[in-house]
Amino acid sequence: MPLTINLKPREKLILNGVVIENSGPMAKILIHTNAALLREKDVLPEEKATTPARRIYFAIQCQYLFAGKADMFLATIESQLNEYEQTRPASHATLGEIRRLLAEDQYYRALKTAKLLIQHEEEAVAASPALAPAGGGKPSRF
């Protein structure tokens, strides 16, 4: 069954590493094969990967979108997960789920789970503003 994507005017998505932008009115795209895609709202630009959780998300995003370079990202992701777990042991279950999803090549689901790390990080910063990263931390449009 094809995947249907509705794109608003000027909305972008990345499809197998290619940025696609809707240059007209509302567009409906049908994708008939497996593809790595992220909507604009889910893309984290590298310059916004300013916290440990965001760096994990960014590395998984790269793994997902650029599968041909998988060897480059997997070691980085594992190293970042280990480092994150050492500093935030309470995140053990979430990190375990990310590892399981990565092992099963379910990168999109791993990204969605990594968003939980970002959410927890943002909650910790809100509770203690001294933890805020320099330069902000909200994802921007790409």
C-alpha positions in Angstrom: 0.0 0.0 0.0 1.5 3.4 -1.0 2.4 6.0 1.6 0.5 9.3 1.0 2.2 12.6 1.9 0.4 15.9 1.7 2.7 18.8 1.4 1.6 22.4 2.1 2.9 25.2 -0.1 6.7 25.7 0.5 6.9 22.7 2.8 10.0 20.5 2.3 10.8 16.9 2.9 13.9 14.8 2.5 13.4 11.7 0.4 16.4 9.3 0.3 18.8 12.2 0.9 17.2 14.6 -1.6 15.4 17.8 -0.4 12.1 18.2 -2.1 10.0 21.4 -1.8 6.4 21.9 -2.8 6.6 25.0 -5.0 2.9 25.2 -5.7 -0.4 24.8 -3.8 -1.1 21.8 -1.7 0.5 18.7 -3.2 -0.3 15.0 -2.7 2.6 12.6 -3.2 2.3 8.8 -3.3 5.3 6.8 -2.5 5.1 3.2 -3.7 8.3 1.7 -2.5 10.3 1.8 0.7 12.1 5.1 1.1 13.8 7.1 3.8 11.9 10.3 4.3 11.6 13.0 6.8 9.2 15.9 6.8 10.7 19.4 7.4 9.3 19.6 10.9 11.3 16.4 11.9 14.7 17.5 10.4 17.3 18.7 12.8 20.0 20.7 11.0 23.6 20.0 12.2 24.1 23.5 13.6 21.1 22.8 16.0 22.6 19.6 17.3 23.8 21.5 20.4 23.0 19.1 23.2 23.8 15.4 23.9 20.2 14.3 23.0 20.1 16.4 19.9 23.5 15.0 18.7 22.1 11.5 19.2 19.0 12.5 17.1 21.2 14.1 14.4 23.4 11.0 14.1 20.4 8.7 13.8 18.9 11.1 11.3 22.0 10.8 9.2 22.0 7.0 9.5 18.4 7.0 8.3 18.7 9.4 5.4 22.2 8.4 4.1 22.1 4.6 4.4 25.1 4.3 2.0 27.3 5.8 4.6 26.0 3.6 7.5 29.4 2.6 8.8 30.2 6.2 9.5 27.2 6.8 11.7 26.7 3.6 13.7 29.9 3.9 15.7 29.1 7.5 16.4 25.6 6.7 17.6 26.7 3.9 19.9 29.4 6.1 21.4 26.9 8.9 22.0 24.4 6.5 23.5 27.0 5.2 25.9 28.1 8.7 26.9 24.5 9.8 27.4 23.7 6.7 29.6 26.8 7.4 31.8 25.6 11.0 32.5 21.8 10.2 32.7 21.4 6.6 34.0 17.6 7.2 34.3 17.4 7.1 30.5 18.5 3.5 30.4 15.2 2.1 29.2 14.8 4.7 26.4 18.4 4.2 25.3 17.8 0.4 25.3 14.8 0.9 23.0 16.8 3.0 20.7 19.5 0.4 20.5 16.9 -2.3 19.8 15.4 -0.3 17.0 18.8 0.4 15.5 19.7 -3.3 15.6 16.5 -4.0 13.7 17.2 -1.3 11.1 14.1 0.6 12.2 15.8 4.0 12.0 12.6 6.1 11.7 11.2 4.6 14.9 14.6 5.1 16.6 14.4 8.8 15.6 10.9 9.1 17.2 12.2 7.5 20.4 15.3 9.8 20.3 12.8 12.7 20.4 11.9 11.5 23.9 15.5 12.2 24.9 15.3 15.7 23.6 12.0 16.2 25.4 13.4 15.1 28.7 16.5 17.3 28.1 14.3 20.3 27.5 12.2 19.6 30.6 15.4 19.4 32.6 16.6 22.8 31.2 13.2 24.3 32.0 13.5 23.1 35.6 17.1 24.4 35.8 17.9 27.2 33.3 21.6 27.0 34.2 21.6 23.8 32.0 20.6 25.6 28.9 23.0 25.2 25.9 24.7 28.2 24.4 23.0 29.4 21.2 19.5 28.0 22.1 18.4 24.6 21.2 15.1 24.7 19.2 15.2 23.1 15.8 14.8 25.5 12.9 13.6 25.1 9.4 16.2 23.7 7.0 
